[in-house]
Amino acid sequence: MKFKILILFTIVCFCKTYAQEYEVNFNKEYIKENDENVSIEINEIQELIYIIFANTEFAKENPTMVKTDTEYYNKMIEHFSEYSDLPIVKKFDSLLEENLLYYFVLAGNAYGYKFKHKNIVPTGIYDFPAKGVGNLEVESNPIPELIKNLEQYAEKSKYRKFFKQKKEYYSSLKTDYQNYAQIDLQTKWLQNRFDYRINSFRVLTSPLISSMNATQTFEDNDFKETLFFLPTIKNNEALSKKYNKAINTRVIFTEIDHNYVGKVSEKFTESIDSIFGEREKWADVNNKGTQYYPTPIKVFDEYLTWGLFILYAYDNYEQETLSEVTDNINGVLIERGFPKAKEFNSRLLEIYKVSENAQMSDLYPDILEWCAQQ
């Protein structure tokens, strides 16, 4: 039986499973090319994966999984719908039926591959980046056994021709990121407040990504690179230019800061487990969205990663925009099942105002003490 899903800004991190490290290979050439870089990419293999997702029966019955309100989506369906009976579409459909989180596992691991003429071959850089997400763990990379069917789909549907025809459109989406995202400002702010340096940030976007987002940092040869799986920039004409930019920045910021917050939270695990172990106080158990945050530390980190954007807004925006951002964040978090968002964020900002520009690790004792009193 298929089930309806409603996912609002689901943010997940790929997790390490089976006590294995991620299989990535950052050689000297890759490090030299990407150090201190922010890259925006619409990856050819990943877009193939998203197109196949969009043509499954599962996606048709769960429309929030794919962004459907664009001309691009309509043109894509017009082009690819006749190939929905091919084996790879049926396979993806069955995997999504089994566990929605295959969406992340397949798209994440696809980043380790590229086209070489008609063939799909490994890049040799990201060998197995998505070993697990949430409650889904996989023992081996699923992409190799799917390659023949992916190649068949790409050839029969003339996918590479379609992708090439859309290059100008894809470029415009990447330009939107450069104009609206302000990733450089975000990372500078975070790296000034956390004792943790990330060398490279890579946004992997698609016009078909809706609200299922993910992030993870990978390390090899003392080089750290963060991947973000994010939707394209949203230009809402009903919003002011400043608030529109702030909302787009927020979507990215609350992904980026997961990679910083987690490192600090680990040092306060005992306290966080004690406080947020009383789950019903902090997470609405009747809200299905909270199932993606099954442990005390994941619940706390979700509060804090969103709350940090209010601190960022306090430092960078005028009062009117700060107020709009604060109301937006509180509303989204409460809707998603985090009932103390307003009180938590108010207290977090009070603490920050007293210790502006402090390291975030210095704020943990005060905010956790407040949490313990609730």
C-alpha positions in Angstrom: 0.0 0.0 0.0 1.2 3.5 -0.9 1.1 6.2 1.7 0.7 9.9 1.5 3.7 12.0 2.7 3.9 15.6 3.8 7.5 16.6 4.3 8.4 20.3 5.1 12.1 21.0 4.9 13.1 17.5 6.0 16.8 17.9 6.9 18.8 14.7 7.3 22.4 13.8 7.6 23.9 10.7 6.0 25.0 8.4 8.8 28.0 6.1 9.2 26.9 2.5 9.4 28.6 -0.9 10.1 31.5 1.0 11.8 32.9 1.8 8.3 34.2 5.2 7.2 32.8 6.9 4.2 34.6 5.8 1.0 35.9 9.1 -0.5 39.2 9.8 -2.2 40.4 13.4 -2.0 43.8 13.4 -3.8 46.2 16.3 -4.0 44.8 17.5 -7.4 41.2 17.5 -6.0 42.2 19.3 -2.9 44.1 22.0 -4.8 41.2 22.5 -7.1 38.5 22.7 -4.4 40.1 24.2 -1.3 38.2 27.3 -0.1 35.6 26.8 -2.8 31.8 27.1 -2.9 30.4 25.2 -5.8 26.9 25.0 -7.2 26.2 22.0 -9.3 23.3 20.2 -11.2 24.9 16.8 -11.6 24.0 14.8 -14.7 23.7 11.4 -13.1 21.8 12.8 -10.1 19.3 14.6 -12.4 18.8 11.3 -14.1 17.9 9.8 -10.7 15.5 12.6 -9.9 13.8 12.2 -13.2 13.3 8.5 -12.7 11.9 9.2 -9.2 9.5 11.7 -10.6 8.1 9.1 -13.0 7.4 6.5 -10.4 3.9 5.6 -9.3 5.0 6.4 -5.8 5.8 10.0 -6.8 2.4 10.4 -8.5 0.6 9.4 -5.3 3.0 11.5 -3.1 3.3 14.8 -4.9 5.2 16.6 -2.2 8.3 14.4 -2.9 9.0 16.1 -6.2 8.7 19.8 -7.2 5.9 19.8 -9.7 4.8 23.4 -10.1 7.3 24.4 -12.9 7.5 24.4 -16.6 10.6 22.3 -16.3 8.6 19.5 -14.6 5.9 19.6 -17.2 8.4 19.4 -20.1 10.2 16.6 -18.2 7.0 14.6 -17.8 6.1 15.2 -21.4 9.5 13.8 -22.5 9.9 10.9 -20.1 6.5 9.6 -19.2 6.4 7.1 -22.1 9.4 5.3 -20.5 7.8 4.6 -17.2 7.5 0.9 -17.8 11.3 0.4 -18.1 12.8 -1.8 -15.4 14.7 1.0 -13.5 11.5 3.0 -12.9 9.8 -0.1 -11.5 12.8 -0.8 -9.3 12.9 2.7 -8.0 9.2 2.5 -7.3 9.5 -0.7 -5.3 12.5 0.8 -3.3 10.5 3.9 -2.4 7.6 1.8 -1.4 9.9 -0.2 0.9 11.4 3.0 2.5 11.1 6.6 1.5 14.7 7.2 2.5 16.0 5.4 -0.5 15.4 8.8 -2.1 18.5 10.0 -0.3 20.6 6.8 -0.6 20.1 6.5 -4.4 20.6 10.3 -5.1 23.6 10.5 -2.7 25.5 7.5 -4.1 24.7 8.6 -7.7 27.1 11.5 -7.1 30.0 9.1 -7.3 29.3 8.4 -11.0 29.5 10.1 -14.4 28.8 9.5 -18.0 31.5 8.3 -20.3 29.8 8.3 -23.7 26.9 5.9 -23.2 28.3 4.3 -20.1 28.0 5.2 -16.5 31.4 4.9 -14.7 32.7 5.8 -11.2 34.4 9.2 -10.7 36.8 7.7 -8.2 36.2 10.5 -5.7 32.9 9.6 -4.0 32.8 5.8 -3.9 30.1 5.3 -1.3 28.9 8.5 0.3 25.4 7.5 1.4 25.6 4.3 3.5 22.7 5.2 5.7 20.0 7.8 6.4 17.8 7.8 9.4 16.5 4.3 10.0 17.8 3.0 6.6 21.2 1.4 6.4 22.6 -0.3 3.3 25.6 -2.7 3.4 26.7 -1.9 -0.2 26.4 0.8 -2.7 23.2 0.1 -4.7 24.2 2.0 -7.8 26.6 -0.6 -9.4 23.9 -3.2 -9.7 21.6 -0.7 -11.3 24.0 0.7 -13.8 22.9 -1.4 -16.8 19.2 -0.4 -16.2 20.2 3.2 -15.8 22.2 3.2 -19.0 19.2 1.5 -20.8 16.8 4.2 -19.5 19.2 7.0 -20.5 19.7 5.7 -24.0 16.1 4.8 -24.8 14.8 8.2 -23.4 17.6 10.2 -25.0 18.3 11.6 -21.6 21.7 13.1 -22.3 20.2 15.1 -25.2 17.4 16.4 -22.9 20.0 17.3 -20.2 22.2 19.2 -22.8 19.2 21.1 -24.1 18.5 22.4 -20.5 22.0 23.6 -19.9 21.1 27.3 -20.2 18.2 26.8 -17.7 20.5 24.9 -15.3 23.0 27.8 -15.5 20.3 30.3 -14.6 19.5 28.2 -11.5 23.1 28.3 -10.5 23.2 32.0 -11.0 20.2 32.4 -8.7 22.2 30.6 -5.9 25.1 33.0 -6.4 22.8 36.0 -6.2 20.6 34.9 -3.3 22.3 32.3 -1.2 25.3 34.3 0.2 27.0 31.0 1.2 30.3 32.7 1.6 28.9 35.0 4.3 27.1 32.1 6.0 30.2 29.9 6.2 32.4 32.8 7.4 29.9 33.6 10.2 29.8 29.9 11.3 33.6 29.3 11.1 34.1 32.4 13.3 31.9 30.9 15.9 32.9 27.2 15.8 36.3 25.7 16.2 35.8 23.6 13.1 37.0 24.3 9.6 35.5 22.9 6.4 37.5 23.4 3.3 34.9 23.1 0.5 31.1 23.4 0.2 29.3 21.8 -2.7 25.6 22.5 -3.3 24.0 19.7 -5.4 20.7 21.0 -6.5 17.9 20.1 -9.0 14.7 21.8 -10.2 13.0 18.5 -9.1 14.0 18.6 -5.5 11.1 19.7 -3.4 11.5 19.7 0.4 13.6 16.6 1.1 17.0 18.0 1.9 20.2 16.4 3.2 23.8 17.3 4.1 27.0 15.5 5.1 30.7 16.4 5.6 33.3 14.0 4.3 37.0 14.0 5.2 40.1 12.5 3.5 43.8 13.6 3.6 42.9 16.3 6.1 40.5 17.9 3.7 36.8 18.3 4.6 34.1 18.8 2.0 30.4 19.3 2.7 27.7 18.2 0.3 24.3 19.7 0.3 21.3 18.2 -1.5 19.0 21.3 -1.8 16.1 22.7 -3.8 16.7 25.5 -6.2 16.2 29.1 -5.1 12.6 30.2 -4.6 11.7 33.7 -5.9 8.4 34.6 -4.1 7.2 37.8 -5.7 4.8 38.3 -2.7 7.8 38.9 -0.4 10.1 41.8 -0.1 13.5 41.4 -1.8 15.2 41.4 1.6 12.9 38.9 3.2 13.0 36.7 0.0 16.8 36.6 0.2 16.6 35.9 3.9 14.3 32.9 3.4 16.5 31.4 0.7 19.5 31.9 3.0 17.7 30.2 5.8 17.1 27.1 3.8 20.8 26.7 3.1 22.0 27.9 6.5 20.0 25.4 8.4 21.7 22.7 6.3 25.2 24.1 6.7 25.2 24.6 10.4 24.3 20.9 11.0 27.9 20.1 10.1 29.1 22.5 12.9 26.6 21.9 15.6 26.9 18.2 15.7 30.6 18.4 16.6 29.9 20.5 19.7 26.8 18.7 20.8 28.8 15.5 21.1 30.7 17.1 23.9 27.4 17.7 25.8 25.8 14.3 25.1 25.2 13.3 28.7 23.4 16.6 29.5 21.4 16.6 26.3 20.3 13.0 26.8 19.1 13.8 30.3 17.1 16.8 29.3 15.8 15.9 25.9 15.2 12.3 27.0 11.8 13.6 28.1 10.8 13.6 24.5 7.2 14.6 24.9 8.2 18.0 26.2 10.3 18.8 23.2 8.8 16.8 20.3 5.2 16.2 19.4 5.1 12.4 19.2 1.9 12.6 17.1 3.7 14.6 14.4 5.1 12.2 11.8 7.9 14.7 11.0 9.6 14.1 14.3 10.3 10.5 13.5 13.4 11.7 11.6 14.8 12.9 14.9 14.6 9.7 17.0 17.2 10.5 19.7 17.5 13.3 22.3 20.6 14.8 20.6 18.9 14.9 17.2 15.9 16.8 18.7 18.2 19.3 20.5 20.3 19.8 17.3 17.2 20.5 15.3 16.2 23.3 17.8 19.7 24.7 17.8 20.4 24.6 14.0 17.3 26.6 13.3 17.8 28.9 16.3 21.3 29.8 15.1 19.8 31.4 12.0 18.0 33.8 14.2 21.5 34.8 15.7 22.8 35.1 12.1 19.9 37.3 11.2 20.5 39.4 14.3 24.0 40.1 13.2 23.2 40.7 9.5 19.7 41.9 9.0 17.6 45.0 9.9 15.1 44.7 12.7 12.1 44.2 10.4 13.7 41.3 8.5 14.9 39.8 11.8 11.3 39.8 13.1 10.1 38.2 9.9 12.8 35.6 10.1 12.1 34.8 13.7 8.3 34.4 13.2 9.0 32.2 10.2 11.4 29.9 12.0 9.1 29.6 15.0 6.1 28.9 12.9 7.8 26.2 10.8 9.4 24.4 13.8 6.1 24.3 15.7 4.3 23.1 12.6 6.9 20.3 12.2 6.4 19.1 15.8 8.9 21.1 18.0 6.5 22.9 20.4 9.0 24.9 22.4 10.6 26.7 19.5 9.4 30.2 20.3 10.6 30.0 23.9 13.9 28.3 23.0 14.8 30.8 20.3 13.9 33.8 22.5 16.2 32.5 25.3 19.0 31.6 22.8 18.9 35.2 21.4 19.0 36.7 24.9 22.1 34.6 25.8 23.8 35.6 22.5 23.2 39.3 23.0 25.1 39.2 26.2 28.0 37.3 24.6 28.0 38.5 21.0 30.6 36.9 18.8 31.3 34.2 21.4 32.2 30.7 20.4 29.0 28.6 20.3 30.4 26.1 22.6 30.4 28.8 25.3 26.6 29.2 24.9 25.8 25.6 25.4 25.9 25.5 29.2 23.5 28.5 29.5 21.0 27.3 26.9 21.1 23.7 28.3 20.6 25.1 31.8 17.4 26.9 30.6 16.2 23.7 28.9 16.7 21.7 32.1 14.4 24.2 33.9 11.5 23.6 31.5 
